[in-house]
């Protein structure tokens, strides 16, 4: 028996390859299917099943493409209603894979169709659970996402999750291995651990939602409080996962079309395309195409695209580092952004060499503006999360979280300079690029963010240890 977690850090997502006696199963695959096909080929195995724990909201699964490529059926748990052919399994139904068995445990609560798969080894012993978004390490799945039943409240779903955990998962053996669908950084939970594999016994000790003496009302309150609004692209991803989608090969062919500066400019003028610059933030600061938006590949790229661009049908033109064109289109497609029209051939350097208009972003270090920041001459906007700001912040800085930037637009001054910062510089450049694209140019990015300001000894609030349940 082989179990391999294929973890994608930028999405904090775990897919799984399971193999026994030449038969393989994939659980919650990402959209690009080549890694799973290659893994099976390397072992001389054939993919027999594709298991989905639920209709994912934060990424587009590779289930439809992988099924077409391999002939393997897609398996969902009870109450799933996909538009394509799939096995809708019954609770407790078993699927044989070589000498091992995968047993369906219907665990509604995160969504109605949410299902955990229990792996039983060749000796008949319970070995592991693939818990999807039902049980994370340190947390459980949020009960308020777009695919919830229309006539149910998040409190009702949380109550169902309480029952699922206590009737289907907590009675299982403490030595059982827990393989969740997500880890720290995912928007599908609130406070997940950085680890991606654990035992159920340790989770019973560490996970607040699995306390043995917890009442149903306490569970509902703790699971639902402090939830930030889910990203706006989540419903579109659910729709794609339920109804199907265009093959990634066609998306790559269209999205990796090289455009000269002239063709790129014409495409930008003739369409409603967003110019998305995915280089390092320092490169963007030093020079970029006017009105382009920065979201760098080296950060949490796809989730930020989803949260800030939101409309998965939005046409996109790319400015990428050389050789990163296909990776960029692939990562966009993981969250349903399939309408990439092409990329700037030769990158920003060819645009600059062509003599076309170039913009820059003013950025200064804390040392350079120490007097301004200390004397509080100009307003400072902190675009970190509320929990980061609450823990510690620059004195008198205003919290304007990047994920809620559109709601804060009216609060940015139009008649004087202001400063923006995040923790290290990535998110503040995203924020600054969006503000500049909206015609707000009287801003300065604080290079190095809060980390650099604190190192420089600028006055900050007293540190407050964040709540373990805080978003």
N, C-alpha and C positions, 0 to 999 in steps of 0.2 A: 504493500500500500504506500502511495506517495501523496502527500498534501503539500502544495506550494501556494503561498500567499504572494500574489503579484500586486504590489502596493504602488500606488501612484501618489506621490507626496503632494503635488500641487492641488489635487482634489481631495486629499486625505481619504482615498478610497482603496479598499481591498477587494480584489477579485481573487478567485480560487481555482486552482487546477488540482483535480483529484484523479488518481489513477489506480487501477487494480487489474491485474491479469490482462493487460493490453486494452482495457476499456477505460475511457476517461470521461469526466464530467467537468463542466465549467460553471461556476456560480458567479453571477453578477458581473459578466464581462464588460470591459470598456468597449467603445465604439470601434476602435481599430483592432481587428481580429487577428492580425498576423502573429502577435506573440503567442496566442493560444494554439494556433495551427502549427507554428514552429515547435512549440513545446511537445505537442502530441507526436509530431513527425520525428523529433529527436529520440523519443522513447519507442517508436514503432507502434504507437497506440492509435485507436480510433475514438473520436469524440462521440459518445453515445447519448448524452443528455446535456441540455443547457438549462440550469436551474436559475430562476429569478425569485428573489426574496420578496419583491413588491414592485410596484411601478415607481421607479426612482424619479425624484424631482430635481436633484442637483447635478445629474449628468445623463447623457443619452447612452443607454446600454448598447452593446454589440450583438444582442440576442438575435435580432432578425437577420442580419447579415451572416452571422456565424451559422445559423440554422440552414440558410440557403447554401452556404459553402460546404457544409458537412452532411446535410440531411438529418442531423440530430434534432429531435423534437425539443421545443421550448416547454418547460414545466413551470407552472405557477401554482400557488396554493389556492384554497377555497375562496370564492367570491371575486376572483379576478375576472375581468371581462375584456380581454384584448380583441382587437379587430382582425387579427390574423390567427391562423391555426396554431393551437397550443393545447397541451394537456393541462386541464384544470383538475388538479389532484384533490382527493378527499383528505380530511384530517386523519392522520395515522397511516396513510397509504405508504407503501414501501417500494423503493426502486432498487433493483439489483445492479451492482456495478462490479464486475469480476467477482471477487470473494467477499466484498463488503456491501453494506446496505445503507441507503439514505432514506430516512423516515421523515415524513411530513408532519410538522407540528404547527398547526394553525395558531398564530399568535397575534391577533388583531389588536390595534391600539395606536400604533404609529400610523398605519392605514388599515382599512378593513381587510385587505387581502394579505397583509403582512404574514410571512411564514418563516419559521426557523427550520433548518434541516439538520436532523440528528444523524450523525455518522456512527454506524455500528460495525465494528471490525469483524474479521473472519472468524473470530472465536465467540461472536455474539455479544461482545462487551461494548457498552456505550463508550465512544472514544472522544467525540467532539461535537460541537454545535456550530453551525454557520448561521449566525443570529440576525444577519441583515441589519436593519435599523431598529429592531425590537430591543436588543440589548447591546450597548456599547461598553467599553471599558471605562468605568467611572460615571456612566450616565445611561440614559435610555433615550429612545427616539422621541422627538417632539410630536405632540398630538394635534398640531394646528396647521398642517401643510395643505396645499391646494387640493390634494386628491382625497380629502376626507369626505365622508358621506354628507350630502348637502343638508340633510335634516338632522345632523348631529352636531353638538357643540364640542369644543376641545375638551371640556370637562368630562363629557360622556365618553369620548375616546380614551382619555386618560384613565377612566375607570375600567374600560375594557383592557387597557394595557396592564393595569394592576392585576386583573384576573389572569391574563395570559402569563405574566411572569410567575405568579404564585401557583398556578395549576400546571403549567407546562414546562417551565424552566427551573425554578428553584427546587423542586423535588428531585432533580437529577443529581448525579454523584458529584461531589466536590472536586474530584480529580479530572473531571471533564474539561477539555480544552475549549475555550471560547474564541471563535474567529468572527469578529464583527465586520460590517461593511464599511465602517468609517473610523477614523481616529481623530486626534486633536486637530482643530482647524476647520472641521466640517460645519456647515450651517445646519446640519440635520440634528444636532444636539447642542447642549449648552457648555458642558465642562468635561470633555473627554480627556482621558489620560493620554500621555504621549506614546505609551506602549501600544502595540497592535495585536498582541496575543497574550492571553492570560488563562488562568484556571477559573472555573466557576466558583470554587471554594474561596479564592482570594477576592473575587468580585462580591461575594456575599459579605465579606469583611469590609471592603473598601468602597463599594458603590452605595451611595445614599439611598438609591431607589430600591435596593434589595434588603433593607433592614428588616429583620424578622419580626420586630414589634411594631412595625409601621401600620397605621390604620389606612383604610381606603381614602378617607378624607385628607389625611396628611399627605398621602402619595399624590393625590390630585393637585393639592395646593403647591407642593414642592416642584412637581413636574411642569406645571403651567405658569408659575410665577417667573418674571424676569425674561420672558421670551421676547426677543426682538422680532420685528416683522420679517417673514421669510423673503428672500430675494425675489424680485419681480419676474425673473425668467423661469422660476420653478414650475408654474402651471404649463408653460409651453413644453418643457422637458417631459412632464407627465404625459402630455398629449402625444408627443413623438414616441415615447416608450409604449404607449397603449395602442397607437394606431399604425406605427411603422414610419419609415423615413427613407430618404434618398441614400443610395449606397455611397460609402465614403470614397470609393474610387472616383466617382463622378465629381464629388466635392473637391477632391485634391486636384483633379485635372483642371477644373475651372479656377480654383483659388490660387494655383501656382502658375498662373499665366503672367509672364514677364512683360512689364509695360515700360516703355521709354518715358523720360520725364514729360515729353509732350503728350503722349497717350495717357499717362497717369493724370496729368492736369485736365485733359479733356474729359476723362471718365469722371473725375471729381466734379467738374462743372456741369456735366450733362446728367448726373444722377444725384440722388440724395445721400451718396455714400459718405460714411465717416472715414476719415483718414486716421488709421490706428498705427501709432508708432510704438514698436515693441522692443526698442533698443534699451540699453542701460540708461537709467535716469540721468547720469552725468552727461551722456552724449546728447540727450534731449535738451538738457539745460543749455548746452553750448551751441546748439543749432537745430532747428526743426522747421518743417513746413508750416506756414501760418494756419492757424485754426485746427491743426491736428491734435489728437488726444493721445497722451502717453499712458500705456499700461504695459510695463515691462515683463518680458518672459521670465526673468529671474525671480519674480515674486509670485504671489498667488494669482497668476495671470487669468486663468479661465473663470474662477469665481468672481473676480473683480469686473471682468468683461460682462458677465451675466448680471451682476448687481447694478452696474453703472450704465451700460448700453441698453440692457433689459429686453429690447425687442429683438428676438432671434431672427426675424426676417430683415433686419436692417442691413443694407448693402455696406460692405466694408472694403476699403483699399488699404494695403499693408505697406509699412516701411519697416523692414526687418534687418537684422545683422545678416551679412552674407552667409548663405548656407542654412539659414534658419527658416526658410520660407515654408517648406513642407511641415516642419514641426509646428509652426504657428497655425497653419490651416487645420492641422490635425487637432491641436488643443482647442481651437475655437469650436470645431465640430463636436468635441466631447460634451459641450454644454449647449449644443443645438444651433450654434451660429454657423449656418451653412452657406450664407450668401456672400462669400468673399469673391470679389471680382478680379483680383490679381494683386501683384506686388510691384513696387518700384525697382526696376532692374538696375543693379549696381548700387542700390541703397541711397541713403541721403547724400552721399558724396557726389553722385551723378546729378542730383537735383541742384546741389550747390554749384557744381562745375558748369551747369547749363546757364547760370546767371539768373535763375528765377528767384523770386522773393524768399527770404529766409527770416525767421524769427528766432529770438532767444528768450530765455527765462532768467530773470535776475535772481541770483542765489548768493547769499552771504553766510559766512561762518559766525557762530556765536561770538567769537573773539572780535570780529570786525564790527559787530553791532552791539557790543556789550553795553556801551553807554545808553543807547537807545532802549534796549530791553530793560536795563536796570532802572532808568528814569521813567519808563512806561510812557514814552512820548507818543508811540503809535500802537494801535491795537494788534494783538497777536491771536491767531486762531489755531487751535489744536485740533487736527483732524483724526486723531486716534479714537478708538472705541470709548464709549462712556466709562467702561470699567477701568481702562488704562488711565483715563483722566482722573477718575475718582481716587485711584490709588496714589497718584502723585502728578502734579502739573506745575507749570510755570505760574508764578503769582499773577493773577488778573487775566490770564489767558482765557479765551472763550472756547468752549468745546463745541465743535461743529463736525461730528463724525463723517468720514468720507462716504459711508454707505447712505447717509441722509443729506448729502451735500445739496441736493436740489431744494430741500426744505429750508435750507439756511441762506439761500442766495440773497434774499432781501436784507440779511444782516451784515453783508460785507459793504464797507463804505465805498462810495463812488468818488468822493472828493479829496481823499488823502491816502497816502501809502499805508498798507497793512502787511503783516507778516503771517506766513503759514508754516506749520511744522507738523511732523508725525513723530514716530519713534526713531527712525534712522534715515529717512529721506525718500523712501519709495512712495509712500501714500501721499505725501505732501506734493510731490511733483505730479502725481495723477490729479490731485485736487487743483493745483495751479493750472495744469493744462486745460482742464474742463472750464475753469473760470475764464481763462484767456480766450477759449473758443466761444464763450458767451459775451465777449467784448469787455471783460474786466481785466485791465492790464496794470492797475496800480498796486501790484502785489510783489512781495519778495519772499522767496523760499529760504528757510533757515536750513542750511546745509548740515547734515548729520543729525538733525532732529533733536528730540528731547535728550537722547543719550549724550550728544555733544554738548547741549546746553548744561546738563547736570555736571558733566566733566569739567566744564568751564567755570563752574561755581556760581551759576546764576541762581537767583532766589526762587525756591520752589515751595510748594505746600508740604506739610508734614506727610510722611508716607503712611498710608492706611492699607493694611493687608486686605486684598480683595476677598469677598465672600467666595467660598468654594462653589457656590451655585450661580455666581454672577456671569453674565455673558461677556 
